Amino acid sequence: MVNEGRLHEHLRKKPYLVDAIAGNSAMLMSLGQTGRLYRLWWPHIDYPQHVDEIRTGLKLGNTPGGVTWFDDAHAGWQHTANYVPHTNAYRVNSSHPDIPVTVEQTDFAVPGQALMVRGYRLTYHGHEASDLEFFHYGSFRIMDSELYATTEFRGEQDALLHFRHEYAFAVGSSEVCSGYQAGNGAWYGAANGYLNGNVIDMQPDGALKWSFAGIKPGQSLEFPVYIAAGHSRDEALHALSMAKNKTYTEWFAEMEAYWANYLANAAPCPGGSQEIQALYERSLLAMKLMADEATGTIVAAPEFDEYFSRCGGYAYSWGRDAAFVTTAFNKSGLGDLTEKFYDWSITAQESDGSWQQRHYHDGRLAPSWGLQIDEGSSLIWGMWEYYVHAGEQEAFLERMWPAVEKGATFLVRYLDPDTGLPMPSRDLWEEREAEHTYSAAAVHGGLKAAASFARRKGKEELATEWDKAAQGITAGIEARCWNESKGSYYRGLKLTVSKETYEAAIARGESGYVGQRDKGYERFVLDVDSVVDISLLGISVPFGAVSIDHPRMIQTADTIQQLLTSPTVGGIKRYEDDHYIGGNPWILTTLWLSHFRTLQGQYEEARQLLEYAVKHATSSGLLPEQVDRETGETAWVVPLTWSHAMFVLAVHLLAERGEL
């Protein structure tokens, strides 16, 4: 059970929805449109996270009332924010109707360095000269822990040093500070504009201030604040010293050149409106930030619900998401990121050949609801997609083959001889246990890919076995999974439900049975799951278990559009009775239907679905997971890597047919 008081305090500092991410694929930051830094991950993008709260403020002359925090809209500050074009640097402009100072803040991480740069330009608009003090408060709960922290001021380096165990963060500037406080009530000291000079405390927080005297009307002050990371105090302080050896302008130019080179090496947007091209570019930039530099892991989203208060967390690597993301990397000329991911994926495979639900960057299993059979099969499918895309490189085949062979062997063992489908596991939404039709299609795709690999290895018997198993899945889908009454495939067979749900369904005339789990516990099972779900498109797109022009597939897509279109704001929700975060339309589901319509030749409809994603990007150009079903505003998860991947794929699918 989540401690409600602790959760409330956490949400005061860290809202569920963020406005931007910045980073360099080893250091990742999530930010708000006020410029507040909510989270900072290093040296990997999924774990660990180190920031509790970082605040920035100023005190002008003898103005009463202490420090005004210009990252706080509730204090009367107004903000405009967006990315610096063609980069992953985020820029916020802050102004206040009653305070004659404007602030331009630019946040970015330096590529290849354990360094976050926060560039500030403060412009004074008063009528006579004034003194100004700038405050930077930081609370570092290193490794997401409030325990065992120390903060100290290091006079030789003119820096605040926060450290715990194997992580340290040094905060400083090329400008010499005029005051400091380590722990000892640092927040209250900073808020009141007085830092008491406490040198060291076993607390996670501290503050620095910089003083500027006699600022003239119209004058601007420019200076950086650096946050440098290391695995020891000396390493962090050395990184800070290196930061001070260059000017802010030099660091900015280095960052800007890196992202320009990244985009230059990617396939440009193949057409479309300026809005489509801008979102395509932003998608490539965002997707790069969600691919871990050291390991290649692809993360679903930056974490925003550490307490699992409304969901089960997002900062993990799912084979399901990654198969779509890597295919988008392939299409956009970024296959090196795909290859690095699949090299990593081998480290996450279990000894029995399976891949479990989701993983950390080191290949270890993350918090899990149990086996989700589509994860591993999607990985094998994605490996083959990259192998073909990259020109069938022998070295890649040799590295992947042992994992493919073990994985396909596991998939065949997991087939239900009664239905031909994979035995019950969690569905792609991680909500229910059944023999899911989408999961069956994913296993079909994985086995077909494995058979193709086997033929390249000269193992014809294995190829024949795996092809036969895949054909059996298609036969099972056709024989058992068609729901004539709804004009759609069933979502699944052998659906596990609660006792109450089971009894109500049996009373309505539905069929099912009561089985047994270990130790004699009962399992209540309905024979079919008739709920219409967007994932049924996966039977055809992308896994090809049933042809896209099959009458049943066409009818299923039409039923999906009829039943799952959100009536007020448009877009496609996941399934009929979806209640997660209110049952909203999702970006990726809407784009999934766009993929299907494109391959079906219904280009105008496909373009309209693509435009839905463009229209519902955030103000900073990121794609969320969900759109509020009543207001059309962003509802949940920013950014979702899978959403961006589906957008890139939708653009290329249309462009390849000359229909963008």
N, C-alpha and C positions, 0 to 999 in steps of 0.2 A: 504494500500500500504506500502510495506517495505521501510524504509529509506535506500537508496542505500549506502550512506556513512557509516552509522552505520553497515549495513550488511557486507560491505567490511572489516571494522575493526574487526568485530566479526569473520569472516572467517580467517582473518590473525592469530587470536589466537586459533581458534577452527575449524579445518577442518571437513568436513562432515564424512570422514572415519577415524576411530580410529584403533589402533592396538591391544589394550588389554583392559580388564576390570579387576578390582580387588575389593575386598570388603569383607563384612561379612553378607550380606543380609539386614543390616540396614544402613550401610555406603557403598556407591558404588562409584568407581572412574573409569573414562575413561582416557586412557593413550596412548601416541604415542610411536613409536619404538625408539625415541630419549630419552625417559624418561620424556617427558613433561607431566605434569598433566593438562588435559583439563577441566575436570568437577569433582565435588564432590557433591554427594547427601547425605543428612542426615536429619532426622532420618528414612526416607523412601527412597526407591530406584527410585521412579518416580518423586517426588516433595517434598520439594524444592531443587534446585541446588544452590550452593553457590560460585563457583570459577569463577572469570573472567580470571585470568592468574597467574600461578605460574612458576617461572624460577629459575634455579640453575646454578651457575657459579663459576669461581675461578680466582684468580690473583696470579701469580707466581713471587716472588721476586720483582725486579724493572722493570719487563717487561713493555714496554710502551703500551699504547692503552687501558688502563682500563681493565674491567672484560671481560673474554671470557666465553660465555654461552655454557656449554658443552651439553646442550639439543638442540643445534641448528646446523643442518647439513649444513646450508648455511655459517656457520662460519668455515667450514673445519673439523668439528668433524665427525668422523665415528662411526657407532653404530651397534652392534649386540644385539639382544634381544629375549627373550623367557620366558615362564613360568618356575619357579622352579618346577621340576617334582612332580606330584601328589599334587599340591597345586594351590591356586589362587594368589600366589605371583608372581610378574612380575619383571624380572631382566634384566637390560640394562648394557652393557659394552661400554664405550666411550673412544675413543682415537683420537689423533690429530697428523698428521705427523710432525708438527713443535713445539709441546708443549710436554715436557717430563713428562707428568702426564697422567695416565690412571685412569678411574673412573668406579667402579662397584656400581650400584645403585639397590636396591631391595625395591619394594613398596608392602605393604600389609596392610590390616586392621586386627586388633586383634578381634577374635570372641568374641562376648558378650560385647565388649567395644566400646565406642564412640571414637575410636583412630585409626588414620592412622599412620603407621610407614614407614619412608623413611630411609633405611640403606645405608650408604656410606662407601666405601673403596677406598681411594685415594692412589695410588702408584706412587712414584717419581722415574723417570728413568734418571735424570740428572747426571752429572759427578762430581758436587761439591754441598755442602750443600746449601739450599735455603729456604727462608721463603715462606709461602703459606697462602693465605686468601680464605676462602670459603664463598660464598654469597647465601642467600636464599631470593628471592623476592616474595611477595604474594599480589595479589589484590583480595580481597574477595567481590564480589558483592552479598551479602547475600540475599537469596530469589530471585535470578536473578534480583536484582535491583541495580542500581547505586546510588540510593537515600538513605539518612538518615543513612549513615554508620559512624562509628568511629573506629579509630585505635589508640591504646596507647601502650607504653612500660611499663611493670610492673617489676620494678627492683627487688622486693622481690622474684618473681617467675622466673626472668630472661627470660621473655617471651614477645612476641608481642601478643596483644589481639585485635581481630577484632570482632565487635559486631554491631548488628542491631536488635531492638525489642526483639523477643524471641529466637534469635540464637546468639551464641558466639563461636569463634574459637581461641584457644590459641596455638601459635607456639613457640616451644623451643626445647632444647636438654639437654641431660645429661652433655654435655660439656658446660661450661660457655661461652657466646658470648663475643666478643670484641668490638662490635659496633652495633648501631641500628638507625633506622629512622622511625618515624611514619608519613605517609603522607608527605606533604611539598615537593613534587617532589621526592618521594622515588625512582621511577624508574630511574630517571636521576642520582641520587646519587649513586645507586647501580651500574649502568652501568659504571660510571666513577671511581668506587672503593672508593668512599668517602661517608660515612654516617654521617649526621650532628648532630645526637643526639636529634632530635626533639621528644618530649615525647608523645604528643597527638595531633591529628588532626581529624577533621570531614571529613575524606577521607577514601576510602576503602582499601588503600594499605600501605605497609610498607616493611622494609627489615632488615635482621639480617646478621651479619658476624661473622666468627670464625677465629682466627689467630693462626697459628702454626709456630714457629720459628725454624730455623736450621734443616730442614728436610734433612736427609742424603740420598745419592743415594741408591736405593733399598728399602727404608723405606716405610711402608704403614701406613696410618692413618685410623682408623675405628671409626665412630661415627654415631648416629642417629639424625634425625630431626623428631619431633613428631608434628602432627596436631590433637589436642584434641577438641572435640565438647561438647557443653552443651546448655541448655535452658536459662542459665544466665551466667554472667561473672564468678561468683564464681564456678558454675558447670564446666565450661570449664577449669578454672584454677585448680580445684581439679582433673579433669581428667588428666591434664598435670602432676600434682604432682605425681599422681599414676603411670603414665607412667615412670617417672624418678626413681621410686622405684625399678624397675627391669632393668636388662641390656637388650640391644638389643638382645643378644643371647637367653635370656630367653623368650622374646616376640616372637622371630622367632620360637623357639621350641614349644611354646604353639600353635601358628598358624599352624605349620606343623603337630602337633599331632591331631588338630581338623580336618583337611582335610583328614588325614590318617584314622581317625575313621569314617568320613562321607563315604569315599569310601569303607571301610571295611563293612559297614552296607548296602551298595548297592549291587545289583546283579552284579557280574562281567560280562565283555563282554563275550558272549557265544561262542566265536571263532573268526575266521578270521585272516587276516594278522596282523603284528605288527602295520601297519598304521591304520587299522580299529580299533584295540584295543585302540590305543592312542587317536584317534578321539572320540571314545565312552567314554573314561574316561574324556576327555576334555569337552565333551557335558554334562556329569553329573555335572561337576564342574561349567560350565557356567550357566546351567539351575538353579542350586541352587542360584547363585548370582541374578538371575532374579525373585526369589520368595521372596517377602517382609517378613522379619522376624516377624514383629509385627502383620501383618494382614493376611498374606498368599496370597496376591495379586500376580498374575503372570503378569509380564510386557513384552510387545512384544520385546522391545529393549531399551537400554539406549538412552536417547534423544541426537540428534545431529543436529537438525534443529529447534531450538527454534523459529525462525522467520517465520516458515512455508514457506520458500522461494522456496523449490522444492517439498515439500510434506506436509501432514497435521500432522506430528509429529508421534512419535512411543512410547513414554514413558507412555503408558496407558495399561489398562487391557482389552483385547477383549475376549469375551466368545468363539469365533471361534478358536483363537490361543490356548486358555487355554484348550479346550477340547482335542486337540491333545497333548499338553504338559503334561496334567495330565495322559493321557493314557500312555505316555512314562514313567512318574514317576512310574505308576503301574508296567509296565514291568520291570523296573530297580530296583524294591524293595524299592522304595521311596514313598510308599503310604501315609505316614504321611504328606508329602507335598501336596498330592492330597486332602486329607481330610481337611486340613487347608484351602486350596483354596475354596472348596465348602462351608465350613462354612462361609467364607467371602462372597461368591457370593450371599448369601441370603440378605446381607445388600445392594446390588446393585439393587435388584428387585423393580420395580415400583409398585404403589398401584393397578394398573390395571392388574398386573400379568406379564407384559412384562419385558424384560431386554433390555435396550437401547444399543446403539452401542459400547461404550467403557467408561471406568470409571477410576477415581483416586483410590488410595489406601483406601480412606475412604468411598468408595461406591458411591460418588457423580459423576454425569454425567460429562464426559470430553467434550472438543470441539467436536461437532458432525455434521454429515451430515444428520441425521434423522434415523428413525427406520430401523434396519437391522435384519430382522426376523430370520435369521439363528443364531444370537448370543444366544438368550435365548433357542432356541431348542437344540443347541449344548451343552449348560450347562446341561439341563435335561438329554440328552443322556450321557454326561460324568459322571453325578451323578450315573446313573445306572451302567455304566462300573466299577466305583470304588466300588459300593455296592456289585456287584458280585465278583470282585477281592478280596475284603476284607473279604469275607465269610458271606455276608448278615448280618451285624451287626445291631441289633435292634435299638441301640441308634442313629446310622447314619440315618436309615429310619425315625425315629421319628423327627429328626431335619430337614430333607429335605422335608418331606411330605407336610407341608403347602405351601412351595414355589413351589413344583412340581404341586400340585393341582391348585393353582392360575395360574401357568405358562401354564399348558396344557389347562385350560379353555380359557385363552387368545388365544392360538394358534388355537383352534377350532373356536372361534369367528372370527378369522382373515382369515379363508378360504373363497375363492371366490366360491359361489355356481355355477357360470357359468363354471368354469374350474376344480374345485376340488383342485386347487393349492392355496397357500397363496396369498393374494392380493399383489399388488405392494409394494415393499420396496427397499432399497438399496441392491446392490449385495455384495458378499463377498469381492470384491475389492474396495467397496465404490465409485463406479464410475458412476453407472446408476440405474435408477428406472424401475422395471419391475416385472413380476411374474417369478422369476428366477428358473430354474430347479434345480440347486444346493440347493438353499434355500428351495425349496419344499422337496428335499430329506432330508435335515437337520431337517425340521419340521416333516417329517415321522419318522426319528430316534428319535426325542424328544417325539413324541406321543406314539410310541411303548415302549419307556422306561417308560413313565408315566403310561401306561397301566400295565406294569409289576409291577411298584410300587403299583398301585391301588390294584392289586391282592394280594400283600403281606399285604395290609391293610384290605383285605376282602371287598373291594368296587368293586364288580363285574360289577355293572351297569356302573360305570365310566370306568372301564377297557374295557368293550365292546364298549362303545361310542368312546373312544380314538383309539381303534384298528380299528374300522370302518372308522374313519376319516383318519387314516394312510393308510388304504387300498384304500380309495378314492383318496388319493394323488398318489399312484402307478397307479391306473386306469387312472387318469388324465394325468400323464406323458406318459403312453403308448398310450392313445387315441389322445393326442394333441401335444406331444413334439418330435415326430420322424420326422427327416428330411431325407427323402430317397435320395434326390439329393446329399447330402454330405456324406451319410453313418454315420450320427451322430445324437444324440439328439440335438434339439434346445437348445440354451443357456437359452431361456426364451420366455414368451408370454407377450403381452401388454407392449411393450417397449416404454418408453417415450423418445422422441427425440426433437431436435430443429425444428422450423418451416421449416428452409431451408433443413435440412436432410429429413424431412417428405415429402416435396414437390418433392425433387429429387427421393426419393424412390417410391412415387406414380407414377411419370413419367416413372420409369423403370418397372412398372407393379406390384409392391408390394402392399399389402393391408394394410389398417389401418383406423383410424377414428380420428376425432377431438372431444375431450371431454371438460369438463369445470371443473376448480378448483374453490375454494372459490372466491367470488367477481367477478365471470364471466371471470376470466383469462382462456385462452385456454390451453389445454394440447394436444399435438400432439403425437399420439400413432400408432406404427406399430404393426401388429398382432403377428409377430414372430421376434425373434432375432436369426439369423442363424449362428452367429460367433461361431467357434469351440473354446472351452475353456477347459483348464485342469480340472477345477472344475467339469466338467461333470462326471469325474471318481467318484466323491462323491456320485453320484446316487447309486453306489454299495459299494464303499470303502471310508468311513467306514459305511455309513448309511443304506445300505441294502434295499433301496426302490425297486431296481431291482437286480436280481441275477447276480453274476459275470459271470456266464456261459451262460447268456441269449445272443442269437446271436446279438441282437442290442447293448448290452453292449460291447461285444467283438469287434464289428465293430467300435463302438465309440472310444475305446482305440486305435485301429489301425489307425483310422483317426487322432486322437490326435498326435500320434507318427509321422505320415507322415507330417502333416501340421505345427506342433509346434516345431519340432526339429530345433535348431539353426544351419544353414548350415556350419558356419565357425568353431565354437568352441564346437559344440554339446550342450547337455543339452536341456531342455524343457522350452519354454517361456509360459507365462500365456494364451495368446489367439492370434488369427491371426493378428489383427491390433493393437497390444499393442504398445503404444508409451511412456509409463512411463519410465523415465530415459533411453530412447533410445530403449526400446523394447528388453531387454536382457533375456537370459535364467535365471531361478531362481533355487536355490538349492532345495527348498521344492517342487516345481512342478516336478522336475526330480525324486525326491524320491517318490512322490505320484505315478508316473508311475511305479517305482520299486515295491511299495506295490502291485499295481494291478497285475503286471507280476508275482510276487511271489505267490499270491493267485490263479492265473491262472495256475500255474505250469510251467511258462517259466523262469526257475531259472537262466540260463546263462544271459539272457537279464536283469533280475532283478539285478544280481551281477554287470553287467557293469554300470548300472545306479547308483548303490551304490558307485562304484569306482569313478564315476564322482564327487560325493560330496567329497570324500577323496582327489582327485586330486586338487580340487578347494577350499580347506580350506586355510585360510590365513597362513602366516609364523608362527604365534603363535598358530595355530591349531583351530582357531575359524571359524565358518561357517557364511558367509555373506547371505544376501538376494539374491543378483544378481551377475552374472558373466558377464563381458563385452563381448558383442557378437562378437567383432572383435579381442580383445587381449587375452581373457580368464582370465584377471586380475579381482580382486575384484572390483565391480562396485558400490555397494550400501548397506548400513546398516551392521554394524559389532558390536556385533554378533546379529543374529536374532534368538530368542528363538525357534520359530516355526521350523526353519531349523534344529536346533539341535534335536528337538523332533522327526521330521520326520526321521532323521538319526538313532536315537535309535530304533524307531519302525521298520525301514527297516532291521536293524541288527537282531532284535528279530524274525521278521517274517520269515527271511531266516533260522535262527538257529533252530526255532521250527520245521522246515521241514527237518533238517539235510542238508541244502544246502548253509550254509555260508562258 
